[in-house]
Amino acid sequence: MSHPNGPSALQLIDVHKRFGVTPIIRGLNLDVKQGERHAIIGPNGAGKSTTFHLVSGRFPVTSGQVLLKGESINGLPPYLINRRGMSRSFQVTNIFPRLSVFENIRCGVLWSLGYKYSFWHLIERSRDARERSEAILEQINLTARRDVPAGVLSYAEQRALEIGITIAGGADVIMLDEPTAGMSRSETEHAVGLIRKVSEGKTLVIVEHDMSVVFDLADRISVLVYGQVIATDTPQRIRANAAVQEAYLGTPAAEADHA
Amino acid sequence: MNRHSYLLPWFVAAAVVLVLPYVFTSGAALTMMSLMGFAIIFALSFNMLLGQTGMLSFGHAVYYGLGGFMTAHALNVIAAGKWPIPLPVLPLVGGLTGLSFAILFGWVSTKRAGTAFSMISLGIGELVAACSLILRGFFGGEGGVSTSRTETLRLFGISFGPQIQVYYLIAAWCLLCMVAMYAFTRTPLGRMCNAVRDNPERAEFVGYSTQMVRFIAFCVAGFFAGVAGGLAAIHYEIVTASVVGAVPSGYVLLMAYIGGVAFFIGPIIGAVLMTLLQISLSDYTGAWQLYVGVMFVLVVMYAPWGLGGLVLMHGPLLSAGTFRRVLPAYALVALPSAMLFVGGVLLVETSHHLLVKATEGPAMQLLGVDYAANSPLVWIAIVVLLVVGGVLLKRLAPRVSEAFHAARQDALSKRIAA
């Protein structure tokens, strides 16, 4: 399902990003509607991860506008963007390795429950934080690993935890950067089920190389090539789009069969 | 286990603190225990930064020292004006001073993390140390600021003249601060301090400004350092410019690190041990600082979790009953370790005698044994002890780690089975 005329969750308007003199993002336009699952695909070096960094506040844009739910988030630091309801995961697993799995999730929960920088609440008495964290552990299937330091989890478990931290704060715009990278077939299938479940009723933006995941999950797909979106459409039409095939999919028939 | 069992360690700590003066009754012991009290607060406050938030400060004594100076000045003002303020609240003056300066300097230094933070803290430490030589009115110049703790309002006839009364004042503050600092680690902010230590980038993406987390942790640490400094001022009744300098800043780092920065109890162990060494060892040998330095290097190299970590890692073994399986291996390395220790002490003390006390001639005494420092026999013994002990220890050390890992593995599988 797509929402061509619905309100936008995330809009990028003529966004440019240069590192030194090297242009990485060159006039990028993107419109993600509220409630849709939107995949960004593109060849290596197209600027997919950079786009994530620009939207989440890790890098400032060189020029252009980034709107989250209609409001500009240009120049805001990551934590302020996160507080406005946008949460992202990372391509390279980015967790709190010495904290327990449960505590990793709880770190993602605390701000959204209004604890802020509190040093006048005792964490053990914060029932809402505990219950919410345990519910998320259940969702990502890590309840059995609750008290293990996150650093010793298996790779697939760490990827699940990565998603868990991302959704913990209840953000309504969720951005996942290659959530299934490096996973086996069965792990990937499991991860897709998890992503489908946790993005229910929310806006999902996902960067993914695995075309089967993309065509399985996405309501709409944007194709990013050399820092520009060359097409945004439904999976069927993207598959049939000649420009996309030429620029990215290479051997379209084989890829389409695979998907 | 009931729901208040977490209070048990604190009741034990309170009981220990209460009873200690009846066990160690000498004046020297009482003084030493008083020193330990504020050293513990100081070391724990330092570890709020290093162990909990991942901030290595080289200038933590600034807040300790300024807290001390302000407490001494406050005592003098109160005595002169006969203000009705009792002594036990005076450490609060130190704490608020530490807090104020932590807000001021922290605002600048916590904008950066990592090495940049450490360098800024070093710079601020040097800055304040330099000021202490210039602003003689506040820092008292070479003589420092003297005060008297007995001139304040007396409650219940307690004058705080006798050391035992000062001990209980310090002990009460120490307990209070320990409880408060432990509670801090169990708050949302305390948990986020750990998150910022582990992965500052991710902390930013779950809604937390790492700069704000570092800043608040820095302020709280400054407060407790100031309380420790205030208690020190009350204990010594004098504060000199050296307390804001690099030496106490380094000393608190040694205390926390030797004790173990990864555990709450680590800096407590470090503070107790270092105070003990400083006071008692300095009676026996002029080279005591060398021993402390060697210990620090050994801890950094072989026990990065500190002495507290060494003790605590045996916890699972003890509770699973596999501890006795490591004892044979420990017994095996006891002899070479003792040889190295004796050889090392002989080397240090004999060299120290020859180099520093050359005018006294070669005759010397170590642990009740008389010998000549320049006798070849002594030097042969040193070489034999060090070489044989070193070779044996190197050969046998793998067996210790094997035995330990086997015992830990057993303990783990027992726990999983249960």
Interface residues (C-beta under 8 A of the other chain):
Chain A: S56 P77 P78 Y79 N82 R83 S87 R88 F90 N94 I95 F96 P97 R98 L99 E103 R106 C107 G108 L110 W111 S112 Y115 K116 Y117 S118 F119 W120 H121 L122 I123 E124 S126 A129 I165 A168 G169
Chain B: A183 F184 R186 T187 P188 L189 G190 R191 M192 N194 A195 R197 D198 N199 E201 R202 A203 E204 F205 V206 G207 Y208 S209 M212 V213 I216 V220
